[in-house]
Amino acid sequence: MAPSTEAWQWQLDAVCRGKSSDVFFSPSGEGRTARRQREDEAKVLCEQCPVISQCRQFALATNEPFGVWGGMTARERSLRRTALKRAS
């Protein structure tokens, strides 16, 4: 069953809507320091977002493997999923 329009409605209120995705997703060959700076910049935007919780839940529920979603990097989401599995 495909998600309903309402399931995606939160994206309309996202701070990142209409912004370049470059700050949220790693370019090919990005170094560690550059990645950390870019991710920190993305997280600052996420902190201001009224739908940060919905975004984070979406990324966790769909196992989003790339980018900063809901103020979390792909690695942070992976660690969170692992912790949740262990707690179950």
Z-matrix of the N, CA and C atoms (Angstrom, degrees):
N
C 1 1.449
C 2 1.529 1 108.90
N 3 1.311 2 116.76 1 128.48
C 4 1.465 3 121.89 2 -179.45
C 5 1.525 4 109.99 3 -74.61
N 6 1.344 5 116.92 4 146.46
C 7 1.464 6 119.75 5 178.19
C 8 1.523 7 110.33 6 -63.05
N 9 1.314 8 115.68 7 144.01
C 10 1.459 9 120.32 8 177.83
C 11 1.523 10 109.71 9 -76.04
N 12 1.321 11 115.08 10 165.00
C 13 1.469 12 120.75 11 178.66
C 14 1.525 13 110.42 12 -57.46
N 15 1.337 14 116.45 13 -37.60
C 16 1.462 15 120.68 14 -178.97
C 17 1.532 16 111.63 15 -61.75
N 18 1.320 17 116.67 16 -31.93
C 19 1.462 18 120.66 17 -179.69
C 20 1.528 19 111.81 18 -63.98
N 21 1.304 20 116.91 19 -24.15
C 22 1.472 21 121.93 20 -178.80
C 23 1.525 22 112.56 21 -103.43
N 24 1.308 23 117.96 22 -4.09
C 25 1.465 24 122.90 23 -173.81
C 26 1.528 25 112.76 24 -56.10
N 27 1.325 26 118.26 25 -34.17
C 28 1.463 27 121.91 26 -177.91
C 29 1.525 28 111.52 27 -57.61
N 30 1.328 29 117.29 28 -30.39
C 31 1.464 30 120.60 29 -177.28
C 32 1.526 31 112.53 30 -63.11
N 33 1.317 32 117.18 31 -25.91
C 34 1.464 33 120.41 32 179.51
C 35 1.524 34 112.20 33 -65.00
N 36 1.315 35 117.04 34 -26.10
C 37 1.465 36 121.95 35 -178.61
C 38 1.520 37 113.91 36 -97.39
N 39 1.310 38 117.65 37 3.11
C 40 1.464 39 121.61 38 -176.83
C 41 1.528 40 112.08 39 -69.98
N 42 1.323 41 115.85 40 138.56
C 43 1.469 42 122.18 41 177.87
C 44 1.533 43 110.85 42 -60.76
N 45 1.311 44 116.84 43 -32.95
C 46 1.464 45 121.02 44 -176.49
C 47 1.531 46 112.87 45 -78.23
N 48 1.318 47 117.82 46 -12.01
C 49 1.462 48 121.02 47 -177.95
C 50 1.527 49 110.27 48 -57.27
N 51 1.313 50 116.39 49 124.48
C 52 1.458 51 121.72 50 178.90
C 53 1.522 52 114.02 51 86.79
N 54 1.327 53 116.94 52 -7.84
C 55 1.473 54 120.41 53 177.84
C 56 1.522 55 108.99 54 -89.00
N 57 1.309 56 115.96 55 160.35
C 58 1.455 57 121.14 56 176.02
C 59 1.525 58 109.36 57 -63.49
N 60 1.313 59 116.68 58 138.32
C 61 1.465 60 120.48 59 179.40
C 62 1.525 61 111.91 60 -79.48
N 63 1.331 62 117.40 61 -3.79
C 64 1.469 63 121.44 62 -177.84
C 65 1.527 64 113.16 63 -55.95
N 66 1.311 65 117.64 64 -33.82
C 67 1.464 66 119.91 65 -178.44
C 68 1.532 67 111.23 66 -75.34
N 69 1.319 68 117.62 67 -21.73
C 70 1.463 69 121.76 68 -175.54
C 71 1.524 70 113.87 69 -96.89
N 72 1.329 71 116.93 70 -19.03
C 73 1.467 72 120.61 71 -175.94
C 74 1.521 73 111.07 72 -128.69
N 75 1.321 74 115.12 73 139.20
C 76 1.455 75 123.39 74 -175.10
C 77 1.528 76 112.60 75 -74.85
N 78 1.329 77 116.21 76 127.87
C 79 1.470 78 118.49 77 173.57
C 80 1.532 79 110.04 78 -76.14
N 81 1.285 80 115.95 79 159.49
C 82 1.464 81 121.62 80 178.47
C 83 1.523 82 109.98 81 -59.46
N 84 1.317 83 116.77 82 134.01
C 85 1.453 84 122.02 83 176.03
C 86 1.516 85 115.26 84 78.97
N 87 1.315 86 118.10 85 11.77
C 88 1.466 87 121.28 86 -179.21
C 89 1.527 88 110.45 87 -66.30
N 90 1.310 89 116.89 88 132.01
C 91 1.457 90 122.05 89 178.65
C 92 1.517 91 111.72 90 -77.95
N 93 1.316 92 115.15 91 166.50
C 94 1.461 93 121.48 92 -176.81
C 95 1.530 94 112.64 93 -60.62
N 96 1.317 95 117.37 94 -46.20
C 97 1.465 96 120.85 95 -178.51
C 98 1.522 97 110.46 96 -65.58
N 99 1.326 98 116.93 97 -44.49
C 100 1.461 99 121.17 98 178.97
C 101 1.531 100 110.43 99 -62.78
N 102 1.335 101 116.42 100 -40.25
C 103 1.465 102 120.27 101 179.17
C 104 1.517 103 110.51 102 -62.55
N 105 1.318 104 116.19 103 -46.03
C 106 1.466 105 120.32 104 -179.32
C 107 1.528 106 110.61 105 -61.02
N 108 1.328 107 117.34 106 -42.52
C 109 1.466 108 120.73 107 179.40
C 110 1.529 109 111.13 108 -64.79
N 111 1.330 110 116.16 109 -43.17
C 112 1.465 111 120.60 110 -179.87
C 113 1.526 112 110.18 111 -64.60
N 114 1.324 113 116.92 112 -44.43
C 115 1.461 114 120.85 113 179.60
C 116 1.523 115 111.40 114 -64.15
N 117 1.322 116 117.24 115 -39.08
C 118 1.466 117 120.32 116 177.19
C 119 1.523 118 110.60 117 -63.11
N 120 1.322 119 117.10 118 -40.05
C 121 1.468 120 121.59 119 177.73
C 122 1.536 121 110.19 120 -63.66
N 123 1.314 122 116.63 121 -42.79
C 124 1.462 123 120.91 122 178.67
C 125 1.527 124 110.37 123 -62.91
N 126 1.324 125 116.57 124 -42.05
C 127 1.462 126 120.46 125 -178.77
C 128 1.524 127 111.92 126 -64.48
N 129 1.318 128 117.45 127 -33.62
C 130 1.468 129 120.76 128 176.23
C 131 1.529 130 109.81 129 -62.25
N 132 1.328 131 116.43 130 -42.92
C 133 1.471 132 120.13 131 176.42
C 134 1.528 133 110.33 132 -63.57
N 135 1.307 134 116.65 133 -43.18
C 136 1.464 135 120.73 134 -179.20
C 137 1.526 136 111.53 135 -61.57
N 138 1.320 137 117.13 136 -38.65
C 139 1.466 138 120.97 137 -179.20
C 140 1.528 139 111.97 138 -59.91
N 141 1.325 140 117.05 139 -25.58
C 142 1.462 141 122.55 140 -178.90
C 143 1.526 142 112.23 141 -90.13
N 144 1.311 143 117.18 142 -2.87
C 145 1.453 144 121.85 143 -170.40
C 146 1.532 145 112.47 144 -87.15
N 147 1.340 146 116.80 145 131.09
C 148 1.462 147 119.77 146 179.64
C 149 1.528 148 113.91 147 -72.39
N 150 1.332 149 117.47 148 -13.11
C 151 1.470 150 120.11 149 -178.24
C 152 1.532 151 111.81 150 -116.67
N 153 1.321 152 116.80 151 27.88
C 154 1.464 153 120.94 152 -178.18
C 155 1.535 154 111.17 153 -57.99
N 156 1.317 155 117.56 154 -39.97
C 157 1.474 156 120.34 155 -179.04
C 158 1.522 157 111.84 156 -65.11
N 159 1.327 158 116.72 157 -44.75
C 160 1.459 159 120.48 158 179.38
C 161 1.528 160 110.68 159 -64.11
N 162 1.307 161 116.69 160 -40.39
C 163 1.461 162 122.32 161 179.71
C 164 1.528 163 109.98 162 -63.36
N 165 1.311 164 115.77 163 -46.74
C 166 1.471 165 121.05 164 179.78
C 167 1.529 166 110.53 165 -62.14
N 168 1.325 167 116.66 166 -45.77
C 169 1.459 168 120.58 167 179.72
C 170 1.522 169 111.31 168 -61.99
N 171 1.328 170 117.10 169 -40.37
C 172 1.461 171 121.33 170 177.59
C 173 1.523 172 110.23 171 -59.71
N 174 1.330 173 116.62 172 -49.67
C 175 1.465 174 121.15 173 -177.88
C 176 1.522 175 111.69 174 -63.11
N 177 1.319 176 117.36 175 -39.23
C 178 1.463 177 120.89 176 178.40
C 179 1.531 178 110.84 177 -69.22
N 180 1.317 179 116.92 178 -43.35
C 181 1.463 180 121.23 179 -177.29
C 182 1.525 181 112.83 180 -67.95
N 183 1.324 182 116.31 181 -31.67
C 184 1.469 183 120.14 182 -177.79
C 185 1.522 184 112.47 183 -97.63
N 186 1.333 185 116.73 184 3.14
C 187 1.466 186 121.60 185 -177.85
C 188 1.526 187 111.45 186 53.81
N 189 1.322 188 115.72 187 43.82
C 190 1.463 189 121.29 188 179.59
C 191 1.529 190 109.28 189 -56.25
N 192 1.340 191 118.18 190 118.18
C 193 1.460 192 120.67 191 -173.94
C 194 1.528 193 115.56 192 -88.69
N 195 1.327 194 117.52 193 -5.91
C 196 1.460 195 119.70 194 -173.85
C 197 1.520 196 111.79 195 -131.93
N 198 1.319 197 115.42 196 150.98
C 199 1.453 198 121.68 197 168.57
C 200 1.510 199 116.12 198 79.92
N 201 1.334 200 113.20 199 176.55
C 202 1.459 201 122.46 200 176.02
C 203 1.528 202 106.84 201 -97.33
N 204 1.304 203 115.97 202 122.34
C 205 1.461 204 123.53 203 178.35
C 206 1.523 205 107.50 204 -131.97
N 207 1.315 206 116.87 205 130.68
C 208 1.464 207 119.44 206 177.20
C 209 1.506 208 113.16 207 58.63
N 210 1.328 209 116.35 208 30.54
C 211 1.461 210 120.69 209 178.64
C 212 1.509 211 114.77 210 76.78
N 213 1.334 212 116.90 211 12.98
C 214 1.466 213 120.71 212 179.91
C 215 1.524 214 110.54 213 -124.45
N 216 1.318 215 115.41 214 138.91
C 217 1.461 216 120.62 215 175.16
C 218 1.533 217 108.91 216 -78.19
N 219 1.316 218 115.94 217 168.31
C 220 1.462 219 120.48 218 177.43
C 221 1.532 220 110.34 219 -58.53
N 222 1.308 221 116.79 220 -41.24
C 223 1.469 222 120.51 221 179.01
C 224 1.521 223 111.22 222 -64.55
N 225 1.313 224 117.78 223 -44.03
C 226 1.459 225 121.38 224 179.14
C 227 1.535 226 111.12 225 -62.44
N 228 1.325 227 116.32 226 -38.88
C 229 1.467 228 119.44 227 177.78
C 230 1.523 229 110.64 228 -66.18
N 231 1.322 230 116.50 229 -40.91
C 232 1.462 231 120.50 230 178.57
C 233 1.528 232 110.31 231 -61.36
N 234 1.320 233 116.67 232 -44.38
C 235 1.462 234 120.80 233 178.51
C 236 1.529 235 111.26 234 -63.70
N 237 1.321 236 116.87 235 -38.80
C 238 1.468 237 121.32 236 178.79
C 239 1.528 238 110.54 237 -64.48
N 240 1.335 239 116.98 238 -44.54
C 241 1.464 240 120.44 239 178.85
C 242 1.527 241 110.65 240 -61.63
N 243 1.316 242 116.09 241 -42.06
C 244 1.478 243 120.53 242 178.58
C 245 1.524 244 110.46 243 -62.48
N 246 1.316 245 117.09 244 -44.50
C 247 1.466 246 121.30 245 179.00
C 248 1.521 247 111.11 246 -62.61
N 249 1.331 248 117.03 247 -40.86
C 250 1.460 249 120.75 248 179.57
C 251 1.525 250 111.29 249 -66.02
N 252 1.334 251 116.45 250 -37.44
C 253 1.467 252 119.97 251 178.29
C 254 1.527 253 110.74 252 -66.09
N 255 1.333 254 116.08 253 -40.40
C 256 1.469 255 120.31 254 179.61
C 257 1.519 256 111.61 255 -66.89
N 258 1.325 257 115.96 256 -33.75
C 259 1.466 258 120.70 257 -178.00
C 260 1.537 259 111.19 258 -74.71
N 261 1.319 260 116.93 259 -18.99
C 262 1.476 261 120.55 260 -177.93
C 263 1.506 262 111.93 261 -76.07
